[in-house]
Amino acid sequence: MANYLVTGAAGFIAARVCEMLLETGHTVLGVDNLNAAYDVRMKDFRLTLLQSYPGFTFRKLDIGDRVQVDTLISALASSDIPPFDAVINLAARAGVRKSVTDPWVYIDTNVTGTLNLLELCQKQGIKKFILASTSSVYGADAPLPTPENADSDFPLQAYAASKKGAEALCHAYHFLHSIDVTIFRYFTVYGPAGRPDMSMFRFIRWITEGVPLLLYGDGDQSRGFTYIDDIARGTIMGLKPLGFEIINLGGHETISINNLINLLEEIIGRQARIKQLPANLADMRANCANTEKAGSLLGWEPQISLNEGIKNTVEWYLSQRAWANQINLE
């Protein structure tokens, strides 16, 4: 069995990755600064589940703080924690809209944080590094479905720009220090205990609770959705030696926002009260992933349909409704 350092452990994707690793007998040191980028109650919920596993250890840590990461390196050297087989960097400031108003924190976490962890790998002799990146790097005019070699030099917001910078740092450390790097450009991910600032959680809650659903734009914009279990499983597959690879993950089942609302109405059994607002310039009009590379290099293909995944997510919301209906959506 292996030992992994997983950053952003209380985050949506990272928590499920940790859970899958722990369920198969691996040990995980999870770190997270538990910031208030979105309601911390959601992070506490995920973290409580992880802390029920005997193979999980948690440390509160900000990867963007070099002193804290260096302190972790010193602590590891004097502890009985076994060497890490890989660093899985899923910590990130995410969200395209918020990066317009506070770009600095995105640079601190996504760029400086990645640099600090690559330095940790270099100093500790850790030969495998996984980075969570984003489909947002493809900008406004990406071909659909989007392959990895599509132009990513014209990001639309600081979030995408910070992720592109992190990717470039990964290549530099691969070149200089022979670190094996897998970069995943995640497309739209959804599922139980998902981020409350994303459309799936918001739409489910708004429709269930009978409050106005805020629709930005005309609703004809589309997204390629992939269920959290498929994303976490693909991320773990990326732990194999690959050299240096950038791989799309997710975005396989495309649906317009209007049709998504219709599907949610059908599954929930209530009609949405839609309040239409102007489109946000930071939002991409469409995304849809070409995942042929994930299939050829990893043998990955999604297993959960959008209909099944939404049903699972609605069931989770209803089971946690007593507190989930109070979560801050900003």
C-alpha positions in Angstrom: 0.0 0.0 0.0 1.1 3.6 -0.7 1.2 6.8 1.3 -0.1 10.0 -0.3 -0.1 13.8 0.4 -3.4 15.2 -0.8 -3.9 19.0 -0.7 -7.3 20.6 -0.5 -8.5 17.5 1.3 -11.7 19.0 2.5 -12.6 20.2 -1.0 -15.1 18.5 -3.3 -12.9 16.5 -5.6 -10.0 15.9 -3.1 -12.3 14.5 -0.4 -13.7 11.9 -2.8 -10.1 11.1 -4.0 -9.0 10.6 -0.4 -12.0 8.4 0.4 -11.3 6.1 -2.6 -7.6 5.9 -1.7 -8.5 5.1 2.0 -11.1 2.5 0.9 -8.4 0.6 -1.0 -6.0 0.5 2.0 -3.7 3.4 1.3 -2.8 6.0 3.9 -3.4 9.7 3.3 -2.1 12.9 4.9 -4.7 15.5 4.0 -4.0 19.2 4.3 -6.4 22.1 3.8 -6.5 25.6 5.2 -10.3 25.4 5.5 -10.7 28.9 4.0 -14.0 30.6 3.6 -14.0 30.7 -0.3 -17.4 29.0 0.2 -19.3 28.0 3.3 -16.9 26.1 5.6 -19.8 23.9 6.8 -19.6 22.0 3.6 -15.8 21.4 4.1 -16.4 20.4 7.7 -19.0 17.8 6.5 -16.5 16.2 4.1 -13.6 16.3 6.6 -15.7 14.6 9.3 -16.3 11.7 6.9 -12.6 11.4 6.1 -11.6 11.5 9.8 -13.6 8.3 10.4 -10.9 6.4 8.4 -8.0 5.1 10.5 -5.6 5.7 7.6 -6.3 9.4 7.3 -4.3 12.1 9.1 -5.2 15.8 8.8 -3.2 19.0 9.1 -4.5 22.5 8.7 -2.1 24.2 6.3 -2.0 26.9 3.7 0.0 25.7 0.7 0.4 29.3 -0.5 2.5 30.0 2.7 6.1 29.0 2.1 6.9 29.0 5.8 4.0 26.6 6.6 5.1 24.2 3.8 8.7 24.3 4.9 7.6 23.6 8.5 5.7 20.5 7.1 8.9 19.3 5.4 10.8 19.6 8.7 8.0 17.9 10.6 7.9 15.0 8.2 11.7 14.5 8.5 11.4 14.0 12.3 8.1 12.0 12.3 7.2 8.4 11.7 5.1 9.2 8.7 6.4 7.1 5.8 7.7 8.8 2.6 5.1 10.0 0.2 4.6 8.0 -3.0 3.0 11.1 -4.6 1.7 14.5 -4.0 -1.9 15.0 -5.3 -2.4 18.8 -5.4 -6.1 19.4 -5.5 -6.0 22.5 -3.4 -7.1 25.6 -5.4 -9.0 28.8 -5.3 -11.7 28.0 -7.8 -14.5 30.0 -9.4 -14.2 32.2 -12.4 -16.4 35.1 -11.2 -14.7 35.6 -7.8 -11.3 35.7 -9.4 -12.4 39.0 -11.2 -12.8 40.8 -7.8 -9.9 39.2 -5.9 -7.2 37.9 -8.3 -4.4 38.0 -5.7 -5.6 35.1 -3.6 -5.8 33.0 -6.8 -2.1 33.6 -7.5 -1.2 32.9 -3.9 -2.9 29.5 -3.8 -2.8 28.3 -7.4 0.6 29.5 -8.5 2.7 30.0 -5.3 1.0 27.0 -3.7 1.9 24.8 -6.6 5.5 26.1 -6.5 5.8 25.4 -2.8 4.6 21.8 -3.3 6.9 21.2 -6.3 9.8 22.3 -4.1 8.6 19.9 -1.4 8.8 17.1 -4.1 12.2 18.2 -5.2 13.6 18.3 -1.6 11.9 15.1 -0.4 12.7 13.1 -3.6 9.0 12.6 -4.3 8.8 11.5 -8.0 5.1 11.8 -8.8 3.0 15.0 -8.8 -0.7 15.5 -9.8 -2.1 18.9 -10.4 -5.7 19.9 -10.7 -6.1 22.4 -13.5 -9.2 23.5 -15.4 -11.0 23.6 -18.7 -11.2 27.4 -18.2 -7.7 27.7 -19.6 -9.2 27.1 -23.1 -10.8 30.5 -23.2 -13.6 31.7 -25.4 -13.1 30.1 -28.8 -12.2 26.5 -28.0 -13.2 23.8 -30.5 -15.9 21.5 -29.2 -15.3 18.9 -28.0 -12.0 20.4 -26.8 -8.7 18.5 -27.1 -5.7 19.1 -24.9 -3.7 20.7 -27.8 -6.3 23.4 -28.2 -5.1 27.0 -27.7 -4.8 27.8 -24.0 -2.8 31.0 -24.2 -5.7 33.4 -23.9 -7.5 32.9 -20.5 -10.5 35.0 -19.7 -10.0 35.6 -16.0 -7.4 35.4 -13.3 -8.5 31.9 -12.2 -7.7 30.4 -15.6 -4.5 32.4 -15.8 -3.3 31.2 -12.4 -3.9 27.6 -13.4 -2.0 28.1 -16.7 0.9 29.4 -14.6 0.8 26.4 -12.3 0.9 24.1 -15.4 4.0 25.9 -16.6 5.7 25.5 -13.3 5.0 21.8 -13.3 6.7 21.5 -16.7 9.8 23.4 -15.4 10.1 21.0 -12.5 9.6 18.0 -14.7 12.4 19.2 -16.9 14.8 20.2 -14.2 14.1 17.5 -11.6 12.5 14.6 -13.5 9.3 14.8 -11.5 6.6 12.7 -13.2 3.7 15.1 -13.6 0.1 14.5 -14.6 -2.1 17.6 -15.0 -5.8 17.1 -15.1 -7.9 19.8 -16.8 -11.2 19.2 -15.1 -14.4 20.1 -16.8 -17.7 20.6 -14.9 -17.9 18.2 -11.9 -21.0 17.6 -9.8 -22.3 15.2 -7.2 -23.2 14.8 -3.5 -21.6 17.4 -1.2 -20.6 19.5 -4.2 -19.5 23.1 -4.2 -22.4 25.3 -3.2 -21.2 28.1 -5.5 -21.8 25.9 -8.6 -24.9 25.6 -10.6 -25.9 22.0 -9.7 -26.1 22.5 -6.0 -27.7 25.9 -6.4 -30.3 24.7 -8.9 -31.2 21.7 -6.7 -31.7 23.8 -3.7 -33.6 26.6 -5.4 -36.0 24.3 -7.0 -36.5 22.1 -3.9 -37.0 25.0 -1.6 -39.3 26.9 -4.1 -37.2 30.1 -4.2 -36.2 32.0 -7.4 -33.5 30.3 -9.5 -31.0 32.8 -10.8 -30.3 32.2 -14.4 -27.4 34.2 -15.9 -27.9 34.7 -19.6 -30.4 33.0 -21.9 -29.9 29.5 -20.7 -28.7 28.3 -24.1 -25.1 28.1 -22.8 -24.0 24.5 -22.3 -21.7 22.5 -20.0 -20.3 19.0 -20.1 -21.0 17.4 -16.7 -19.2 14.5 -15.1 -20.1 12.8 -11.8 -17.6 13.1 -8.9 -16.9 9.4 -8.6 -15.8 9.2 -12.3 -13.6 12.2 -11.8 -12.0 10.9 -8.6 -11.4 7.5 -10.1 -9.7 9.1 -13.1 -7.5 11.2 -10.9 -6.3 8.1 -9.1 -5.6 6.4 -12.4 -3.2 9.3 -13.1 -0.8 8.1 -10.4 0.8 5.8 -12.9 4.1 6.9 -14.5 3.4 9.1 -17.5 6.4 11.5 -17.8 4.6 14.8 -18.3 1.0 14.8 -19.5 -1.9 17.2 -19.6 -5.2 15.3 -19.7 -8.8 16.4 -20.0 -11.1 14.8 -17.4 -14.8 15.2 -17.4 -17.2 17.1 -19.5 -18.5 14.0 -21.4 -22.2 14.6 -21.2 -23.2 18.0 -22.5 -26.5 19.7 -21.8 -27.8 23.2 -22.1 -28.6 25.1 -18.8 -32.2 25.3 -19.9 -32.4 21.5 -20.4 -30.6 20.9 -17.1 -33.2 22.9 -15.3 -35.9 20.9 -17.1 -34.3 17.6 -16.0 -33.9 18.8 -12.4 -37.6 19.8 -12.4 -38.6 16.3 -13.5 -36.4 14.5 -11.0 -37.3 16.8 -8.0 -40.9 17.0 -9.0 -41.2 20.8 -8.7 -41.1 23.6 -11.2 -38.3 26.2 -11.1 -39.2 29.9 -10.4 -36.7 31.4 -12.9 -35.3 34.9 -12.5 -33.2 35.8 -15.5 -30.1 38.0 -15.1 -27.6 39.3 -17.6 -24.8 36.9 -18.7 -21.5 37.2 -16.8 -18.5 38.1 -19.1 -16.3 35.7 -17.0 -18.4 32.7 -17.9 -17.5 30.5 -20.9 -20.4 30.0 -23.4 -19.8 26.3 -23.7 -17.5 23.5 -22.6 -17.2 20.0 -23.7 -14.2 17.7 -23.4 -12.5 15.5 -25.8 -11.4 12.7 -23.4 -9.8 10.4 -26.0 -6.4 10.9 -24.3 -7.8 9.9 -20.9 -9.1 6.8 -22.5 -5.9 5.9 -24.3 -3.4 6.7 -21.5 -5.4 5.7 -18.5 -8.2 3.4 -19.7 -10.7 5.9 -18.2 -14.2 6.3 -19.3 -17.2 7.7 -17.3 -19.6 5.2 -15.8 -22.3 7.3 -14.2 -24.9 8.9 -16.5 -26.1 12.4 -15.9 -29.6 11.2 -15.0 -28.3 8.8 -12.4 -25.8 11.3 -11.1 -28.4 14.0 -10.6 -30.7 11.5 -8.8 -27.8 10.7 -6.4 -27.1 14.4 -5.9 -30.8 15.2 -5.2 -31.1 12.3 -2.8 -28.0 13.5 -0.9 -29.4 17.0 -0.7 -32.7 15.7 0.7 -30.9 13.6 3.2 -28.9 16.6 4.4 -31.6 19.2 3.9 -31.8 20.3 7.5 -28.4 22.0 7.2 -27.8 22.1 3.5 -30.7 24.4 2.9 -28.9 27.0 5.1 -25.5 26.8 3.3 -24.3 30.2 2.0 -24.3 30.0 -1.9 -21.8 32.8 -2.4 
